[in-house]
């Protein structure tokens, strides 16, 4: 038994050692520094959005001890991801694994570099699920929950399997009290979009809305019991230009039923930007069709 435990202990220490070369310190806030992962050998670093409380005066602590200035490439609050660039080359990158290689109960190590040295904490993969949408509207390709306790400074670092391969990027900001790992496909997609545009492009319609019950006759006709009551309309926004009004109830967008707020968020894909979309609304108790040309969501818009 002691030999088995010693072997496991040595394997975990090797995993930390081999993966630690790709874990960096990220200084983008005034309190405890956070962590990041080397994404590419030519100086791209991925980290968590919420640990960057400023867009400038960001620095990255390297494994060898030196500190380098970092430029913010872009950030995506909806998935809690951010990309930095440092002036470096021939960096050591880590090997990532797809979530389908994981099972609930597999050992998991969270790595961080809030100081000069790598820190680690151990737990297990506690839950695996399907693709999900965050409260801010971002899409995460698979739900990966890691049951481990992480001290301050671990967000933005990797969660690795027992063999040292990266399971995902650590975030504690998407679900309160829960440590999640953002999987490879999500990170790749967001990094690609931020490199191309500096932000995540999403269509927006320019209304505030809340679920509301439909009259029984309309509910039977449409096959849905709720729609989205328009409670605000942005001046000069797509909805206002298309003729939507306060008090309208949205029931479909481009043929897709709108029953809850998530339905609207999921309908506003980037490929609909600048497209004229048919919106079915209930106005004065009657169904009407309105054409709205969706726009690109402003960087600070909602």
C-alpha positions, 0 to 999 in steps of 0.5 A: 500500500505504501508503495502505491501511495508513494507512486501516486504521490510522485506521479502527481508531483511530476504532473505539477512540475511538467505543467507548471512551466505553462502557468504564469502569474497575472497582475491585473488587479490591486489585490492578490495576483491571479494566474494564466496559461501560456496559450501559444509559443509566440506570447499569447496568454489566456486567463479569466476575465474577472481577474483583470480589473484594468485594461492597462498596466497589466504584467505577467510573471514568468516561470523563470522569475522575470515580469513582462508587460502584457497587452490586453487583446480582448475579453469576454465577460460572458465566458469569463475569458481574457487574452493577453499578449506578451513580447516573448517567443519559444514559450512552453505550451501545455497539452489540453485534453477533450472533456470526453476523456474525463469521468466523474471521480477522476483526480484533478489538480488546480495549478496557480502562480500567484507568487513566484512559485507554482501552487497546487491543490487537489480534488476530483472531477465532481460533475460533467454535463452538456453545453450550457449558457452562462447567466451573461449569455455566453456558451460553454461547450461542456459543463466541467465541475472540479470539486477542489478548494482553491485559495485566492489567485487560482482563477485563470490557471489550469485544472489538470488531470493526473497525467498533467494534461490540461482539463480546462481553465479555472473560473470561479466567477460563472457560478457562485461557490463553484469551481468550473473548468472552461474546456478546450473548445470554448477557449479556442473559440473565444481566443479566435474571436478575440484575436479577430475582433478584440471582443465577442461579436453578438447581434442585439435587438435593443430591448429590455424584456421579461416573461409574460403569460399570453392570453389563452386563445393566443397560447393555444394558437401559438403552442406556447404559454409565454412570450417576452413583454417589452419593458424598455426600448433603446432609442435609435436601437434596432428594435426602435428603428424596426417599429417595436414599442413598449408593451409589445410581447415578442413571441418569435424571432426568425421563427424561433419561439421566445418563451424565456429570456434565454430564448432571446439570448440564444437567438442573437447569434453573430451571423444575424448581424445586419440581417433583417429578421422577422419578429412576431409580436402581440400588440393590442391583442393581435399578432403582427409581424415586424421586420427588425435589422439586428445590429452588432452589440456595442462593446459596452451595450446590453 
